[in-house]
Amino acid sequence: MEGHTRKLLTIVTEAAVEGTLIRDIERLGAHGYTITDARGKGGRGVRNAGWEASGNIRIEVVCDADTASTIATYLQTHYYDNYAMILFVSSIDVLRSEKF
């Protein structure tokens, strides 16, 4: 099994910004993404997904290091001040490098 190193950029944010956020990450170079519903508690209180406006989503993007950095920098600049959002980046190995 030969792995190829990529980055996993994980974004946890408000569901209300999903459409705009997806357009931004695609424009910034993401080839794909996975979105799941998320619940939790943080600096802006409990996010329980009881109704759409209070729900959170988790977006995962597998990409190269440059793309992860570009997306993360853009999101920090354009979203952090106005939305509940956290980002984290992990190094991962993928088996189908041509997909990412």
Secondary structure as GFF3:
##gff-version 3
##sequence-region A 1 100
A	DSSP	beta_strand	4	14	.	.	.	ID=ss1
A	DSSP	three_ten_helix	15	17	.	.	.	ID=ss2
A	DSSP	alpha_helix	18	27	.	.	.	ID=ss3
A	DSSP	beta_strand	34	38	.	.	.	ID=ss4
A	DSSP	beta_strand	40	42	.	.	.	ID=ss5
A	DSSP	beta_strand	45	47	.	.	.	ID=ss6
A	DSSP	three_ten_helix	52	54	.	.	.	ID=ss7
A	DSSP	beta_strand	56	63	.	.	.	ID=ss8
A	DSSP	alpha_helix	65	78	.	.	.	ID=ss9
A	DSSP	beta_strand	85	94	.	.	.	ID=ss10
A	DSSP	three_ten_helix	97	99	.	.	.	ID=ss11
###
